Amino acid sequence: MAVAHTIRKDSRMILARALPGLPPYGEPAISFPARDAFREGTVVEFDTGNRQWIGNFADGWRQGVSSLHTELGARAIVVVASGAGYVVDATSQTLRCEFGDVTSIWFEPEIAAMIVSNDLWFHAFDAEKPIWTTRRISWDGMRNIQRDELVLRGEAYSPIEDHWSVFEVDLRSGSVAGGSYTGP
């Protein structure tokens, strides 16, 4: 996980950084998604300039898929905890939404949105709302994903045919051409 990210908010800086574990001192951590969780997950420290606080995010099942994203601003900081995704408002210390089974995530500056994949489809959202979700593209996994301007190209696997099929995703609209999944 990235060590620290800063966001400029007005004249103040907001800091979000991963910690190796829950600190043994200070205010208790706020657990996400459930407020009363007792298991340690991915721990993040937030400093809004007015207040410091600790978030404890429940881990998903994808070990090694953890990251911290501040590109959407203080009111939409994205935490990925072993594949479980959360969007938190660092100022109000609240969970805005959660999404799961993240295999990859990145910020797409040309559409000012986060793009998330679970190896079956893609989803895009900005600081306020979801933008689009593709149809299911793959039966079982994707590979060789490349971005060319505002188009993603890659291959989607079909275990039925034991074959990789090419696909394209338009990042402006989420429309898809190709892929291995042909179901509803």
C-alpha positions in Angstrom: 0.0 0.0 0.0 1.2 3.5 -0.7 2.8 5.2 2.4 1.2 8.6 2.3 -0.9 10.9 0.1 -1.7 14.5 0.6 -4.6 16.6 -0.7 -4.8 20.3 -0.8 -8.0 21.5 0.6 -8.3 25.3 0.5 -5.1 26.4 2.3 -4.8 23.2 4.4 -3.3 19.9 3.5 -5.1 16.6 4.2 -2.9 13.6 4.8 -3.9 10.0 4.5 -1.3 7.3 5.2 -1.3 3.6 5.8 -0.1 2.4 9.2 1.4 -0.9 10.0 -1.3 -1.6 12.6 -3.6 0.0 15.2 -1.8 2.4 17.4 -1.8 1.4 21.1 -2.6 5.0 22.2 -5.0 7.8 21.4 -8.6 7.8 20.3 -10.0 4.4 19.3 -10.0 3.7 15.5 -13.3 4.0 13.6 -14.0 0.6 11.9 -15.4 0.3 8.4 -17.8 -1.0 7.2 -19.2 -1.9 10.7 -18.5 0.6 13.5 -18.2 -2.1 16.2 -15.7 -4.4 14.5 -12.9 -5.7 16.7 -10.5 -7.3 14.2 -7.6 -5.3 12.9 -7.7 -4.8 9.1 -6.0 -2.2 6.9 -5.3 0.8 9.1 -5.2 4.4 7.7 -4.4 7.6 9.5 -6.2 10.7 8.3 -5.2 14.3 9.2 -7.6 16.9 8.0 -5.7 19.8 9.5 -8.4 20.2 12.2 -8.3 16.7 13.4 -6.4 13.4 13.2 -8.2 10.1 13.2 -7.6 6.4 12.5 -9.7 4.2 10.2 -9.7 0.5 10.5 -10.9 -1.1 7.2 -12.1 -4.7 7.0 -9.9 -6.7 4.6 -11.3 -8.6 1.7 -9.8 -11.9 0.5 -7.4 -10.7 -2.1 -4.1 -10.5 -0.3 -1.7 -7.9 -1.7 -4.4 -5.9 -3.4 -4.4 -2.9 -1.1 -4.0 0.8 -2.0 -4.9 4.3 -1.0 -6.3 6.9 -3.5 -6.8 10.6 -2.8 -7.3 11.9 -6.3 -11.0 12.5 -5.8 -10.5 14.8 -2.8 -11.0 14.8 1.0 -14.7 13.9 0.7 -14.0 10.8 -1.4 -10.8 9.0 -0.3 -10.6 5.5 -1.7 -9.2 2.7 0.5 -8.7 -0.8 -1.0 -8.1 -3.3 1.8 -7.0 -6.7 0.4 -9.5 -6.3 -2.4 -12.4 -4.7 -0.4 -13.0 -1.1 -1.5 -14.3 1.8 0.5 -14.9 5.5 -0.2 -14.7 7.6 2.9 -15.3 11.2 3.7 -12.2 12.2 5.7 -13.8 15.4 7.0 -17.0 13.8 8.4 -15.3 10.4 9.2 -18.1 8.6 7.3 -18.3 5.7 4.9 -19.8 7.0 1.6 -19.9 3.6 -0.2 -18.2 0.3 -0.3 -17.4 -2.0 -3.2 -15.8 -5.4 -3.2 -13.5 -7.8 -5.0 -11.1 -5.2 -6.5 -8.3 -6.7 -8.6 -7.2 -3.3 -10.0 -8.0 0.4 -9.5 -6.6 3.6 -11.0 -7.5 7.2 -11.4 -8.3 8.3 -15.0 -7.6 12.1 -15.1 -9.2 12.6 -18.5 -12.7 11.7 -17.1 -11.8 12.7 -13.5 -12.9 9.2 -12.2 -11.6 6.1 -10.5 -11.7 3.0 -12.7 -12.2 -0.3 -10.8 -11.9 -3.9 -12.2 -12.8 -7.2 -10.6 -11.5 -9.2 -13.6 -15.1 -9.7 -14.9 -16.2 -6.1 -15.6 -15.2 -2.4 -15.0 -16.8 0.3 -13.0 -16.2 4.1 -13.0 -17.1 6.6 -10.3 -16.2 10.2 -9.4 -16.4 12.0 -6.0 -20.1 12.3 -6.2 -21.6 9.2 -8.0 -21.2 6.2 -10.1 -20.5 7.1 -13.8 -20.9 3.8 -15.5 -20.6 0.0 -15.1 -19.7 -2.2 -18.1 -21.6 -5.3 -18.9 -19.9 -8.5 -17.8 -16.9 -8.9 -20.2 -15.3 -12.1 -19.0 -16.3 -15.6 -17.8 -13.1 -15.9 -15.7 -10.4 -13.3 -15.7 -8.7 -10.6 -17.9 -5.2 -10.0 -19.0 -3.0 -7.7 -21.1 -5.1 -4.7 -20.3 -3.7 -1.6 -22.0 -5.0 2.0 -22.2 -4.9 3.8 -25.6 -6.2 7.3 -25.1 -9.8 6.8 -23.8 -10.0 3.1 -24.8 -9.1 0.1 -22.7 -8.1 -3.0 -24.7 -7.5 -6.4 -23.2 -8.3 -10.1 -23.4 -11.1 -11.9 -21.5 -10.9 -15.7 -20.7 -13.6 -18.3 -21.4 -13.1 -21.6 -19.6 -15.9 -23.1 -21.8 -13.8 -22.6 -25.0 -10.4 -22.4 -23.2 -9.8 -19.3 -25.2 -8.9 -15.6 -24.7 -11.1 -13.1 -26.6 -10.2 -9.5 -27.2 -12.3 -6.6 -25.9 -12.5 -2.8 -25.9 -14.0 -0.5 -23.3 -14.8 3.2 -24.1 -13.8 5.0 -20.9 -16.2 7.9 -21.6 -19.3 5.7 -21.8 -18.4 2.3 -20.5 -19.6 0.7 -23.7 -17.9 -2.7 -24.5 -17.1 -4.4 -27.8 -16.0 -8.1 -27.7 -15.1 -10.2 -24.7 -15.7 -13.8 -23.8 -18.9 -13.5 -21.8 -22.0 -13.8 -23.9 -24.7 -14.4 -21.2 -27.4 -12.0 -20.0 
